[in-house]
Amino acid sequence: MRNLFLCLLACLGLAACAEPRWAPDDAVQRAAYRSDEPPSITLFTVIRKSNGNGGHSGLLINGTQRILFDPAGSFQHPQLPERNDVIYGMSDKMVDFYIDYHARAEWDVVEQTVPVSAEVADMVARRAQEWGAVSKAHCARGITGVLAGVPGFESIGRTWYPANLMRKFRQLPGVQEQRITDETAAKDYGVMLVPPGDPRAPFPAYYSSQRRV
């Protein structure tokens, strides 16, 4: 019985393991996107409509370049290189794509943006890049770890729960918040799920506005 228990623990541990990815330097450099908007930190929280529970958290960091820290997330795209849950190339249309990817009939996306200095934005970006791959169900824990001790975010603390993180973010000075539904999410970003000419996408249905990854 003890051996069976240990085997079960091992299986559970493997199921929770992080999935490290490491895109090559040239891909990351090509994808680098710099926004004209002021430096900011944006928290995305996926919220179940029926009970308000949080399903996932992601952190958009707009500094020297705009990147997405999507710990333990399933979002990906062939044109977006990823290094251990940090996704590069987050243009406006890719941000819209990310939001629409998560907004569903049962789920809304709460977007909360806080203005920061360029130094703070780049500090958060460095910490996200150094954090490493995050295990499943540890998204809020990873984000609060990255923000721990960052000037302006001291009140966030640490939490395991996306909805709790969202409520803490709501108390930050200058935060701007909006709730996005499947009906209101932008659909006209024209992002392709696979590169043009890919044999898996011979018809117009390969546009993400018509299909989900």
N, C-alpha and C positions, 0 to 999 in steps of 0.2 A: 504494500500500500504506500509506504514511504517513497519507493522508487517511482511509482505512478504519479504521486504528488509532485515530485521533483521534475518529472518529464513534462507535466502540465505547466509548471512554472517556467520551464525553459521555452516551451512553445509560446506561452504568453509573452515572454520577453522578446522572442524573435518577431512576433507579430507587431510589437511596439517599436521595433528598431527604426532608426532614422534611415532615410534613403539618400546617401550622399551623391551629388552630381557635381561635375566640374567641367564647364564649357571651356574650350581653348581660348587663349589670349586674343587671337585675331577675331574670333566671333564676338567676344565681349567688347572689344574696341570698336568694331563695326556697328554694333547695336547701340552704343552709348547715345543717350538722348538728353539734351539739355532744354529745359522748359524756360519760356520767357516770364513765367509767373514768379512772384516772390517766393523765397524759401519757405517751406512749410512741412509739417508732418500730418499725414492723414491716416486715420484709423478707419478701416472698413470692418463692419461687424455684420455677419449673416444671422438674421433673427427669424425664428419660426413664428409665423403669424398667429397660430392657434394659442400659444402659451407664453410667447416672449422669450423663450430660451435661446441662447446663442449657439450657433452651429460652427462658426469659424471666425477667425480674426486675421486680417492682413494689414500691413503697414506700408503706406506709400511715402517715400522720402524724397523730397524735392530740394536738392542742394546743388552741388557742382554738376551732377547729373541726376535724373529722376529714375529711381530704382524702386522695386517692390520687394519687401521682405514678406514672404508668404509661407510662414512656417507650417510644415506638414500639410501643405495645400496640394490640391490635385490640378490646379490651373497650369497649363503649359501651351506653348505655341511654337511651331518650327522656327519662327523668326525671332524668338525671344530666348537668348542663351541664359542658362541658369547655373549658379554656383551655390550649392548647399542652401536652397530656399531663397536665395537672392536672385531676382529676375531683372535682367537688363533690357533696355529698349522700350521703356514705358511711355510711349507717346500718348497724346490725347486719345487717339482712337483705340490704343491698346488698353488704356484705363477704362474707357467705355466698354470694351470687350470684356474686361475682367468683371466689371459690375454686372453686365448682362449675363455672364456665365453663372453668377451666383444667384441672381434674382429669379425666382421661380414662383409657380403658383402658390406654394406653401411657404416660401421664404422671401423676406425683404432684405435689403441691404441698407444699413445705416452708415452714412459717410460723415465723419467728423474731422474737420481741418483746423489746425492750430498754426498761426504764423510764428516763425522762429527766425533767429539770425542764421546767416549762411554758415557760421561756425558751428552752431548747434546741429543744423541739418547734416553737415558733413561728419560731425561726431557720431550721430545716430547711424549714418550710412556705414562708417567704418566699423562700428560695433556690430551691426547686422552682418557685414561681410566677414567678420571674424568669429561670429557666433557658432557656425557649423550647422549641419543638418539637424532638424528638429524632429523628435519622435512623434508618432501619431497621437492626436488628442492633446498635444502640448503647445498649441498655437499661442494661446493667451499667455502661457507661462514663458514661452520664448520671447514674445514681444515685451512683456514687462521686465524680463531680464535685460533686454537690450536697452530699455529706457531707464533702468534703475540708476539713479544718481545723475542723470542728465539734467542740466539746469533747466528749470521750468516744469519738469516732470516728476519732481520729488514726491508729489502727493499720490502718484499712481500706485506705488507699492508693488507687491507681487500677487498674482492671482492665477488660478487655473481656468477661470470661467470667462468666456468672451462677453457675456452680458454684463458681468461685474466690471470688466475692463471698460466697456462702453460707458457705464454709469460714472466711473471715475474720470474718464476722458471728458465727459460732459461738464465737469466742474472746472476745467482748465480755463484760465482767462483768455478771452478772445476767440473761443472755439465757435466755429460755424457748423451747423448740423443740418443734414437733410436725410429723409428716408426715401429710398427708391424701391419701387415695386416692379414686378415683371411687366406691368402695363406701362410704366413711366420710364423704364430703362431705355437708353438710346439703342436703336437697332440698325442705324444707317452708317456704321463705321466702316463697312466694307472690308473687314479683315478676313483673309483667306485662312482656312484651317490647314491647308497644305500648300506648298509652293506651286506657282503656276506651272502647268505641264506635267505635274505629278500624275502617274497613271491611276492613282486612287481617286482622282477628282476630274473626270472627263466632262462633267456637266456643271451648270451654274449652281447646283445645290451645294457645292463645296464652300459657298460663302457662309461665314459664321452667322450672318443675320438669318439664315434659314436652317442651320444645323448647329448642334452643340457638340463640344468635344467631350 
